[in-house]
Structures are given as C-alpha cells and as structure tokens.
C-alpha cells in the first residue's frame, strides 16, 4: 500500500504550528524535533485526520520555504465541513485570498495562501 504525506518547509515552524492550530484546528501528532541550533527539524500535524509534516528551512540541504513573491506549483487540498467559516478564520489570521468561496460542480470551493506562502484549496458542501 502506498501513501503520501506533504512535507512543508515554513519560515517559522513554531509560528506555523500556532497558526495551523488556530485556523485549521491542527494539533501536533508527532514531535517537534528541535535541532541544536533551535530550528524545528520535524513536526507532524493533524487536522481532523488530514496530516502533514513540516520543518524550518535548511538551506544547506536544499530545503527552502516558498518565495512570497513567486508562484507555486503545489496546492494543498483540504476537505472541510464549512468552507466559509474556515476562510473567515484564515483571513482574520493573516491569510491572503486567491479565490473567494463559491459553489461549483464539486461543492463549495475557496483558495487562500497562508502567512507562510503555502496555497490551500478548501472544499466542502455547497450552500445551495
């Protein structure tokens, strides 16, 4: 059996843990492993069964956080029961809206970038 878990690099893993907890309801499922220099080398988060790992940047290993001015080739898709409520929390906490909530063929969808420049697509039940 195969599996895949996103592994995000963020500019401030401790702040990201707090942000994802407050906005997505995430909790630490494993770790964090803190390196001798104080950087978070690994932490695993869980938000209602959706899991991902993350760490601070390690440029010497080629692990860099997203460029705030650049495009992204990855979107994290998260199914949630209330897209609008999560968007409101995200915006209140500093997210940038890429696509406002709207109903479509696949339910209600919205896209935002978190303060760490990762792009999230939310999907949930339609309002209509």
C-alpha positions as CSV (number, residue, x, y, z in Angstrom):
1,X,0.0,0.0,0.0
2,X,1.3,3.4,-0.9
3,X,0.8,6.7,0.9
4,X,1.8,10.3,0.5
5,X,2.1,13.0,3.1
6,X,3.0,16.6,2.3
7,X,6.2,17.9,3.9
8,X,6.1,21.7,4.1
9,X,9.0,24.0,4.7
10,X,8.0,27.2,6.5
11,X,9.9,30.3,7.6
12,X,8.9,29.9,11.2
13,X,7.7,26.4,12.2
14,X,6.7,27.4,15.7
15,X,4.5,30.2,14.4
16,X,3.1,27.9,11.7
17,X,2.2,25.3,14.4
18,X,0.2,28.0,16.2
19,X,-1.4,29.4,13.0
20,X,-2.5,25.9,11.8
21,X,-3.8,25.1,15.3
22,X,-5.9,28.3,15.4
23,X,-7.1,28.3,11.9
24,X,-7.3,24.6,10.8
25,X,-7.7,23.1,14.3
26,X,-4.5,21.2,13.9
27,X,-2.7,19.6,16.7
28,X,0.9,18.2,17.0
29,X,0.7,14.5,16.2
30,X,4.5,13.8,16.4
31,X,7.4,15.9,17.5
32,X,8.6,18.5,17.3
33,X,12.2,17.5,16.9
34,X,14.2,20.6,17.7
35,X,17.8,20.9,16.4
36,X,20.8,22.1,18.4
37,X,20.5,25.5,16.7
38,X,16.8,25.8,17.8
39,X,15.3,25.2,14.3
40,X,12.4,22.7,14.1
41,X,13.7,19.8,12.1
42,X,10.5,17.9,12.0
43,X,6.9,18.1,13.3
44,X,3.8,16.3,12.2
45,X,0.4,18.0,12.4
46,X,-3.1,16.5,12.2
47,X,-6.3,18.5,11.5
48,X,-9.3,16.1,11.7
49,X,-7.4,13.2,10.1
50,X,-5.6,15.3,7.5
51,X,-1.8,15.0,8.2
52,X,1.2,16.9,7.1
53,X,4.8,17.3,8.2
54,X,6.9,20.5,8.3
55,X,10.2,21.9,9.3
56,X,12.1,25.2,9.3
57,X,14.3,26.0,6.3
58,X,17.6,24.0,6.0
59,X,19.3,25.8,3.0
60,X,22.4,23.6,3.3
61,X,20.1,20.6,2.5
62,X,18.2,22.4,-0.3
63,X,15.1,22.8,1.9
64,X,13.7,26.3,1.5
65,X,10.4,28.0,2.3
66,X,8.3,29.3,-0.5
67,X,9.2,32.6,-2.1
68,X,6.5,35.1,-1.1
69,X,6.8,36.9,-4.5
70,X,6.8,33.7,-6.5
71,X,4.3,31.3,-8.0
72,X,3.7,27.9,-6.5
73,X,3.3,24.5,-8.3
74,X,1.6,22.9,-5.3
75,X,-1.8,23.4,-3.8
76,X,-2.8,21.6,-0.6
77,X,-6.4,20.4,-0.9
78,X,-8.4,20.2,2.4
79,X,-12.0,18.9,2.7
80,X,-13.9,20.8,5.4
81,X,-17.5,20.9,6.6
82,X,-17.7,24.7,6.4
83,X,-15.6,26.5,3.8
84,X,-16.8,30.0,4.7
85,X,-16.1,29.7,8.4
86,X,-12.6,28.4,7.8
87,X,-11.9,31.2,5.3
88,X,-13.1,33.8,7.8
89,X,-10.6,32.4,10.4
90,X,-7.8,32.3,7.9
91,X,-8.3,35.9,6.7
92,X,-8.6,37.1,10.3
93,X,-5.2,35.4,11.0
94,X,-3.4,36.9,8.0
95,X,-4.1,34.7,5.0
96,X,-4.4,36.2,1.5
97,X,-7.4,35.2,-0.6
98,X,-6.7,33.8,-4.0
99,X,-10.3,32.7,-4.8
100,X,-13.3,33.6,-2.7
101,X,-15.8,30.9,-1.6
102,X,-18.2,29.9,-4.3
103,X,-20.4,27.0,-5.1
104,X,-19.4,24.9,-8.1
105,X,-19.9,21.4,-9.6
106,X,-17.7,19.9,-6.9
107,X,-19.2,21.7,-3.9
108,X,-18.1,24.9,-2.2
109,X,-14.5,25.9,-3.0
110,X,-12.1,28.6,-1.9
111,X,-8.4,29.1,-2.2
112,X,-6.0,31.1,0.1
113,X,-2.4,31.5,0.9
114,X,-1.4,31.2,4.5
115,X,1.2,33.6,6.0
116,X,3.9,31.1,5.2
117,X,3.0,31.3,1.5
118,X,1.6,27.8,1.1
119,X,-1.6,27.7,-1.1
120,X,-4.6,25.9,0.3
121,X,-7.8,24.9,-1.6
122,X,-10.8,24.2,0.7
123,X,-13.7,22.1,-0.5
124,X,-16.9,21.4,1.3
125,X,-20.7,21.1,0.9
126,X,-22.5,23.6,-1.4
127,X,-24.6,26.2,0.2
128,X,-27.3,25.8,-2.4
